[in-house]
Amino acid sequence: MKYAKRNALLHEQRVLEMQQRKLEEYIQSIRDEQPLMNGVGEAEVVVTALISAVLLDWRRKWDAEYDNNSVTSTSYNQFIGPMTYLVEQTGLPQRAIYRAMHGETKHVSFTHAEKILMAIDREYMLSNGEIPVIPNPRWSMQRWTKYMASRGCTTDDV
């Protein structure tokens, strides 16, 4: 009985050590694959309120152009609403577009903002500064500096 208990404890200890090693290897593999993400989103984001204003204006114009009595023709001759159009054009989930449109979050990732603005033909708003791109506030300064250095920017440029 004494040996069985001891063997069970040794086995449990070995299993825990093996699990710990696997966990450390997994964490390292994630760091190697995505060295700039750190689980807190993209490095650059856009303030949701700005995207929301643009989207709501676009939707108002869409609704005025395609009122309830008219039909937007698609290849299937079905009505397509503004949300469905954005989902099809961007490839983003409807919920992500809804969050951006209704300002449910503080920030929208740069990738999502770019896709949404491209779908409504307003991608120029990012490049000309109408909608400023800002550093992700959830990133630490060290992480941001490392990211900018990897892009070839010096700390003087930041």
Contact map, one row per residue, 1 for C-alpha under 8 A:
11111000000000000000000000000000000000000000000000000000000000000000000000000000000000000000000000000000000000000000000000000000000000000000000000000000000000
11111100000000000000000000000000000000000000000000000000000000000000000000000000000000000000000000000000000000000000000000000000000000000000000000000000000000
11111110000000000000000000000000000000000000000000000000000000000000000000000000000000000000000000000000000000000000000000000000000000000000000000000000000000
11111111000000000000000000000000000000000000000000000000000000000000000000000000000000000000000000000000000000000000000000000000000000000000000000000000000000
11111111100000000000000000000000000000000000000000000000000000000000000000000000000000000000000000000000000000000000000000000000000000000000000000000000000000
01111111110000000000000000000000000000000000000000000000000000000000000000000000000000000000000000000000000000000000000000000000000000000000000000000000000000
00111111111000000000000000000000000000000000000000000000000000000000000000000000000000000000000000000000000000000000000000000000000000000000000000000000000000
00011111111100000000000000000000000000000000000000000000000000000000000000000000000000000000000000000000000000000000000000000000000000000000000000000000000000
00001111111110000000000000000000000000000000000000000000000000000000000000000000000000000000000000000000000000000000000000000000000000000000000000000000000000
00000111111111000000000000000000000000000000000000000000000000000000000000000000000000000000000000000000000000000000000000000000000000000000000000000000000000
00000011111111100000000000000000000000000000000000000000000000000000000000000000000000000000000000000000000000000000000000000000000000000000000000000000000000
00000001111111110000000000000000000000000000000000000000000000000000000000000000000000000000000000000000000000000000000000000000000000000000000000000000000000
00000000111111111000000000000000000000000000000000000000000000000000000000000000000000000000000000000000000000000000000000000000000000000000000000000000000000
00000000011111111100000000000000000000000000000000000000000000000000000000000000000000000000000000000000000000000000000000000000000000000000000000000000000000
00000000001111111110000000000000000000000000000000000000000000000000000000000000000000000000000000000000000000000000000000000000000000000000000000000000000000
00000000000111111111000000000000000000000000000000000000000000000000000000000000000000000000000000000000000000000000000000000000000000000000000000000000000000
00000000000011111111100000000000000000000000000000000000000000000000000000000000000000000000000000000000000000000000000000000000000000000000000000000000000000
00000000000001111111110000000000000000000000000000000000000000000000000000000000000000000000000000000000000000000000000000000000000000000000000000000000000000
00000000000000111111111000000000000000000000000000000000000000000000000000000000000000000000000000000000000000000000000000000000000000000000000000000000000000
00000000000000011111111100000000000000000000000000000000000000000000000000000000000000000000000000000000000000000000000000000000000000000000000000000000000000
00000000000000001111111110000000000000000000000000000000000000000000000000000000000000000000000000000000000000000000000000000000000000000000000000000000000000
00000000000000000111111111000000000000000000000000000000000000000000000000000000000000000000000000000000000000000000000000000000000000000000000000000000000000
00000000000000000011111111100000000000000000000000000000000000000000000000000000000000000000000000000000000000000000000000000000000000000000000000000000000000
00000000000000000001111111110000000000000000000000000000000000000000000000000000000000000000000000000000000000000000000000000000000000000000000000000000000000
00000000000000000000111111111000000000000000000000000000000000000000000000000000000000000000000000000000000000000000000000000000000000000000000000000000000000
00000000000000000000011111111100000000000000000000000000000000000000000000000000000000000000000000000000000000000000000000000000000000000000000000000000000000
00000000000000000000001111111110000000000000000000000000000000000000000000000000000000000000000000000000000000000000000000000000000000000000000000000000000000
00000000000000000000000111111111000000000000000000000000000000000000000000000000000000000000000000000000000000000000000000000000000000000000000000000000000000
00000000000000000000000011111111100000000000000000000000000000000000000000000000000000000000000000000000000000000000000000000000000000000000000000000000000000
00000000000000000000000001111111111000000000000000000000000000000000000000000000000000000000000000000000000000000000000000000000000000000000000000000000000000
00000000000000000000000000111111111001000000000000000000000000000000000000000000000000000000000000000000000000000000000000000000000000000000000000000000000000
00000000000000000000000000011111111000000000000000000000000000000000000000000000000000000000000000000000000000000000000000000000000000000000000000000000000000
00000000000000000000000000001111111000000000000000000000000000000000000000000000000000000000000000000000000000000000000000000000000000000000000000000000000000
00000000000000000000000000000111111111000000000000000000000000000000000000000000000000000000000000000000000000000000000000000000000000000000000000000000000000
00000000000000000000000000000111111111000000000000000000000000000000000000000000000000000000000000000000000000000000000000000000000000000000000000000000000000
00000000000000000000000000000000011111000010000000000000000000000000000000000000000000000000000000000000000000000000000000000000000000000000001000100000000000
00000000000000000000000000000000011111111110000000000000000000000000000000000000000000000000000000000000000000000000000000000000000000000000000000000000000000
00000000000000000000000000000010011111111000000000000000000000000000000000000000000000000000000000000000000000000000000000000000000000000000000000000000000000
00000000000000000000000000000000000011111000000000000000000000000000000000000000000000000000000000000000000000000000000000000000000000000000000000000000000000
00000000000000000000000000000000000011111100000000000000000000000000000000000000000000000000000000000000000000000000000000000000000000000110000000000000000000
00000000000000000000000000000000000011111110000000000000000000000000000000000000000000000000000000000000000010000000000000000000000000010100000000000000000000
00000000000000000000000000000000000010011111100000000000000000000000000000000000000000000000000000000000000011000000000000000000000000010000000000000000000000
00000000000000000000000000000000000110001111100000000000000000000000000000000000000000000000000000000000000000000000000000000000000000110010000100100000000000
00000000000000000000000000000000000000000111110000000000000000000000000000000000000000000000000000000000000011000000000000000000000011110000000000000000000000
00000000000000000000000000000000000000000111111000000000000000000000000000000000000000000000000000000000001111000000000000000000000011110000000000000000000000
00000000000000000000000000000000000000000001111101100000000000000000000000000000000000000000000000000000001111001000000000000000001111000000000000000000000000
00000000000000000000000000000000000000000000111111100000000000000000000000000000000000000000000000000000011100000000000000000000000111000000000000000000000000
00000000000000000000000000000000000000000000011111110000000000000000000000000000000000000000000000010011111100000000000000000000000000000000000000000000000000
00000000000000000000000000000000000000000000001111111000000000000000000000000000000000000000000000010010010000000000000000000000000000000000000000000000000000
00000000000000000000000000000000000000000000011111111100000000000000000000000000000000000000000000000000000000000000000000000000001000000000000000000000000000
00000000000000000000000000000000000000000000011111111110000000000000000000000000000000000000000000011000000000001000000000000000001000000000000000000000000000
00000000000000000000000000000000000000000000000111111111000000000000000000000000000000000000000000011110000000000000000000000000000000000000000000000000000000
00000000000000000000000000000000000000000000000011111111100000000000000000000000000000000000000000001000000000000000000000000000000000000000000000000000000000
00000000000000000000000000000000000000000000000001111111110000000000000000000000000000000000000000000000000000000000000000000000000000000000000000000000000000
00000000000000000000000000000000000000000000000000111111111000000000000000000000000000000000000000001000000000000000000000000000000000000000000000000000000000
00000000000000000000000000000000000000000000000000011111111100000000000000000000000000000000000000001000000000000000000000000000000000000000000000000000000000
00000000000000000000000000000000000000000000000000001111111110000000000000000000000000000000000000000000000000000000000000000000000000000000000000000000000000
00000000000000000000000000000000000000000000000000000111111111000000000000000000000000000000000000000000000000000000000100000000000000000000000000000000000000
00000000000000000000000000000000000000000000000000000011111111100000000000000000010000000000000000000000000000000000000000000000000000000000000000000000000000
00000000000000000000000000000000000000000000000000000001111111110000000000000000000000000000000000000000000000000000000000000000000000000000000000000000000000
00000000000000000000000000000000000000000000000000000000111111111000000000000000000000000000000000000000000000000000000000000000000000000000000000000000000000
00000000000000000000000000000000000000000000000000000000011111111100000000000000010000000000000000000000000000000000000000000000000000000000000000000000000000
00000000000000000000000000000000000000000000000000000000001111111110000000000000000000000000000000000000000000000000000000000000000000000000000000000000000000
00000000000000000000000000000000000000000000000000000000000111111110000000000000000000000000000000000000000000000000000000000000000000000000000000000000000000
00000000000000000000000000000000000000000000000000000000000011111110000000000000000000000000000000000000000000000000000000000000000000000000000000000000000000
00000000000000000000000000000000000000000000000000000000000001111111111100000000000000000000000000000000000000000000000000000000000000000000000000000000000000
00000000000000000000000000000000000000000000000000000000000000111111110000000000000000000000000000000000000000000000000000000000000000000000000000000000000000
00000000000000000000000000000000000000000000000000000000000000000111111000000000000000000000000000000000000000000000000000000000000000000000000000000000000000
00000000000000000000000000000000000000000000000000000000000000000111111000000000000000000000000000000000000000000000000000000000000000000000000000000000000000
00000000000000000000000000000000000000000000000000000000000000000111111100000000000000000000000000000000000000000000000000000000000000000000000000000000000000
00000000000000000000000000000000000000000000000000000000000000000101111110000111000000000000000000000000000000000000000000000000000000000000000000000000000000
00000000000000000000000000000000000000000000000000000000000000000100011111001111000000000000000000000000000000000000000000000000000000000000000000000000000000
00000000000000000000000000000000000000000000000000000000000000000000001111111111000000000000000000000000000000000000000000000000000000000000000000000000000000
00000000000000000000000000000000000000000000000000000000000000000000000111111111000000000000000000000000000000000000000000000000000000000000000000000000000000
00000000000000000000000000000000000000000000000000000000000000000000000011111100000000000000000000000000000000000000000000000000000000000000000000000000000000
00000000000000000000000000000000000000000000000000000000000000000000000011111100000000000000000000000000000000000000000000000000000000000000000000000000000000
00000000000000000000000000000000000000000000000000000000000000000000000111111110000000000000000000000000000000000000000000000000000000000000000000000000000000
00000000000000000000000000000000000000000000000000000000000000000000001111111111000000000000000000000000000000000000000000000000000000000000000000000000000000
00000000000000000000000000000000000000000000000000000000000000000000001111001111100000000000000000000000000000000000000000000000000000000000000000000000000000
00000000000000000000000000000000000000000000000000000000000000000000001111000111110110000000000000000000000000000000000000000000000000000000000000000000000000
00000000000000000000000000000000000000000000000000000000000000000000000000000011111110000000000000000000000000000000000000000000000000000000000000000000000000
00000000000000000000000000000000000000000000000000000000001001000000000000000001111111000000000000000000000000000000000000000000000000000000000000000000000000
00000000000000000000000000000000000000000000000000000000000000000000000000000000111111100000010011000000000000000000000000000000000000000000000000000000000000
00000000000000000000000000000000000000000000000000000000000000000000000000000001111111110000010000000000000000000000000000000000000000000000000000000000000000
00000000000000000000000000000000000000000000000000000000000000000000000000000001111111111000000000000000000000000000000000000000000000000000000000000000000000
00000000000000000000000000000000000000000000000000000000000000000000000000000000011111111111000010000000000000000001001100000000000000000000000000000000000000
00000000000000000000000000000000000000000000000000000000000000000000000000000000001111111111110010000000000000000000000000000000000000000000000000000000000000
00000000000000000000000000000000000000000000000000000000000000000000000000000000000111111111000000000000000000000000000000000000000000000000000000000000000000
00000000000000000000000000000000000000000000000000000000000000000000000000000000000011111110000000000000000000000000001000000000000000000000000000000000000000
00000000000000000000000000000000000000000000000000000000000000000000000000000000000001111111000000000000000000000011001000000000000000000000000000000000000000
00000000000000000000000000000000000000000000000000000000000000000000000000000000000001111111100000000000000000000000000000000000000000000000000000000000000000
00000000000000000000000000000000000000000000000000000000000000000000000000000000000001110111110110000000000000010000000000000000000000000000000000000000000000
00000000000000000000000000000000000000000000000000000000000000000000000000000000000000100011111110000000000000000000000000000000000000000000000000000000000000
00000000000000000000000000000000000000000000000000000000000000000000000000000000001100100001111111000000000000000000000000000000000000000000000000000000000000
00000000000000000000000000000000000000000000000000000000000000000000000000000000000000000000111111100000000000000000000000000000000000000000000000000000000000
00000000000000000000000000000000000000000000000000000000000000000000000000000000000000000001111111110000000000000000000000000000000000000000000000000000000000
00000000000000000000000000000000000000000000000000000000000000000000000000000000001001100001111111111000000000000001000000000000000000000000000000000000000000
00000000000000000000000000000000000000000000000000000000000000000000000000000000001000000000011111111100000000000000000000000000000000000000000000000000000000
00000000000000000000000000000000000000000000000000000000000000000000000000000000000000000000001111111111100000000000000000000000000000000000000000000000000000
00000000000000000000000000000000000000000000000110110000000000000000000000000000000000000000000111111111100100000000000000000000000000000000000000000000000000
00000000000000000000000000000000000000000000000000111011000000000000000000000000000000000000000011111110000000000000000000000000000000000000000000000000000000
00000000000000000000000000000000000000000000000000010000000000000000000000000000000000000000000001111111000000000000000000000000000000000000000000000000000000
00000000000000000000000000000000000000000000000110010000000000000000000000000000000000000000000000111111110000000000000000000000000000000000000000000000000000
00000000000000000000000000000000000000000000000100000000000000000000000000000000000000000000000000110111110000000000000000000000000000000000000000000000000000
00000000000000000000000000000000000000000000000100000000000000000000000000000000000000000000000000110011111100000000000000000000000000000000000000000000000000
00000000000000000000000000000000000000000000001110000000000000000000000000000000000000000000000000000011111100000000000000000000000000000000000000000000000000
00000000000000000000000000000000000000000000111100000000000000000000000000000000000000000000000000000000111110000000000000000000000000000000000000000000000000
00000000000000000000000000000000000000000000111100000000000000000000000000000000000000000000000000010000111111011000000000000000000000000000000000000000000000
00000000000000000000000000000000000000001101110000000000000000000000000000000000000000000000000000000000001111111000000000000000000000000000000000000000000000
00000000000000000000000000000000000000000101110000000000000000000000000000000000000000000000000000000000000111111100000000000000000010000000000000000000000000
00000000000000000000000000000000000000000000000000000000000000000000000000000000000000000000000000000000000011111110000000000000000000000000000000000000000000
00000000000000000000000000000000000000000000000000000000000000000000000000000000000000000001000000000000000111111111000000000000000000000000000000000000000000
00000000000000000000000000000000000000000000010000100000000000000000000000000000000000000000000000000000000111111111100000000000000000000000000000000000000000
00000000000000000000000000000000000000000000000000000000000000000000000000000000000000000000000000000000000001111111110000100100000000000000000000000000000000
00000000000000000000000000000000000000000000000000000000000000000000000000000000000000000100000000000000000000111111111000000000000000000000000000000000000000
00000000000000000000000000000000000000000000000000000000000000000000000000000000000001000100000010000000000000011111111100000000000000000000000000000000000000
00000000000000000000000000000000000000000000000000000000000000000000000000000000000000000000000000000000000000001111111111101000000000000000000000000000000000
00000000000000000000000000000000000000000000000000000000000000000000000000000000000000000000000000000000000000000111111111100000000000000000000000000000000000
00000000000000000000000000000000000000000000000000000000000000000000000000000000000001001100000000000000000000000011111111000000000000000000000000000000000000
00000000000000000000000000000000000000000000000000000000010000000000000000000000000001000000000000000000000000000001111111100000000000000000000000000000000000
00000000000000000000000000000000000000000000000000000000000000000000000000000000000000000000000000000000000000000000111111110000000000000000000000000000000000
00000000000000000000000000000000000000000000000000000000000000000000000000000000000000000000000000000000000000000000111111111000000000000000000000000000000000
00000000000000000000000000000000000000000000000000000000000000000000000000000000000000000000000000000000000000000100110111111110000000000000000000000000000000
00000000000000000000000000000000000000000000000000000000000000000000000000000000000000000000000000000000000000000000000011111111000000000000000000000000000000
00000000000000000000000000000000000000000000000000000000000000000000000000000000000000000000000000000000000000000000100001111111111000000000000000000000000000
00000000000000000000000000000000000000000000000000000000000000000000000000000000000000000000000000000000000000000100000000111111111110000000000000000000000000
00000000000000000000000000000000000000000000000000000000000000000000000000000000000000000000000000000000000000000000000000111111110000000000000000000000000000
00000000000000000000000000000000000000000000000000000000000000000000000000000000000000000000000000000000000000000000000000011111111000000000000000000000000000
00000000000000000000000000000000000000000000000000000000000000000000000000000000000000000000000000000000000000000000000000001111111110000000000000000000000000
00000000000000000000000000000000000000000000000000000000000000000000000000000000000000000000000000000000000000000000000000001111111100000000000000000000000000
00000000000000000000000000000000000000000000010001100000000000000000000000000000000000000000000000000000000000000000000000001101111110000000000000000000000000
00000000000000000000000000000000000000000000011000000000000000000000000000000000000000000000000000000000000000000000000000000100111111000000000000000000000000
00000000000000000000000000000000000000000001111000000000000000000000000000000000000000000000000000000000000001000000000000000100101111100000000000000000000000
00000000000000000000000000000000000000000001111000000000000000000000000000000000000000000000000000000000000000000000000000000000000111110000000000000000000000
00000000000000000000000000000000000000000011100000000000000000000000000000000000000000000000000000000000000000000000000000000000000011111010000100000000000000
00000000000000000000000000000000000000001111100000000000000000000000000000000000000000000000000000000000000000000000000000000000000001111110000000000000000000
00000000000000000000000000000000000000000000000000000000000000000000000000000000000000000000000000000000000000000000000000000000000000111111000000000000000000
00000000000000000000000000000000000000011000000000000000000000000000000000000000000000000000000000000000000000000000000000000000000000011111000000000000000000
00000000000000000000000000000000000000010010000000000000000000000000000000000000000000000000000000000000000000000000000000000000000000111111101100000000000000
00000000000000000000000000000000000000000000000000000000000000000000000000000000000000000000000000000000000000000000000000000000000000001111111100000000000000
00000000000000000000000000000000000000000000000000000000000000000000000000000000000000000000000000000000000000000000000000000000000000000011111110000000000000
00000000000000000000000000000000000000000000000000000000000000000000000000000000000000000000000000000000000000000000000000000000000000000001111111000000000000
00000000000000000000000000000000000100000000000000000000000000000000000000000000000000000000000000000000000000000000000000000000000000000011111111100000000000
00000000000000000000000000000000000000000010000000000000000000000000000000000000000000000000000000000000000000000000000000000000000000100011111111110000000000
00000000000000000000000000000000000000000000000000000000000000000000000000000000000000000000000000000000000000000000000000000000000000000000111111111000001001
00000000000000000000000000000000000000000000000000000000000000000000000000000000000000000000000000000000000000000000000000000000000000000000011111111100000000
00000000000000000000000000000000000100000010000000000000000000000000000000000000000000000000000000000000000000000000000000000000000000000000001111111110000000
00000000000000000000000000000000000000000000000000000000000000000000000000000000000000000000000000000000000000000000000000000000000000000000000111111111111001
00000000000000000000000000000000000000000000000000000000000000000000000000000000000000000000000000000000000000000000000000000000000000000000000011111111111000
00000000000000000000000000000000000000000000000000000000000000000000000000000000000000000000000000000000000000000000000000000000000000000000000001111111100000
00000000000000000000000000000000000000000000000000000000000000000000000000000000000000000000000000000000000000000000000000000000000000000000000000111111100000
00000000000000000000000000000000000000000000000000000000000000000000000000000000000000000000000000000000000000000000000000000000000000000000000000011111110000
00000000000000000000000000000000000000000000000000000000000000000000000000000000000000000000000000000000000000000000000000000000000000000000000000011111111111
00000000000000000000000000000000000000000000000000000000000000000000000000000000000000000000000000000000000000000000000000000000000000000000000000011001111111
00000000000000000000000000000000000000000000000000000000000000000000000000000000000000000000000000000000000000000000000000000000000000000000000010011000111111
00000000000000000000000000000000000000000000000000000000000000000000000000000000000000000000000000000000000000000000000000000000000000000000000000000000111111
00000000000000000000000000000000000000000000000000000000000000000000000000000000000000000000000000000000000000000000000000000000000000000000000000000000111111
00000000000000000000000000000000000000000000000000000000000000000000000000000000000000000000000000000000000000000000000000000000000000000000000010010000111111
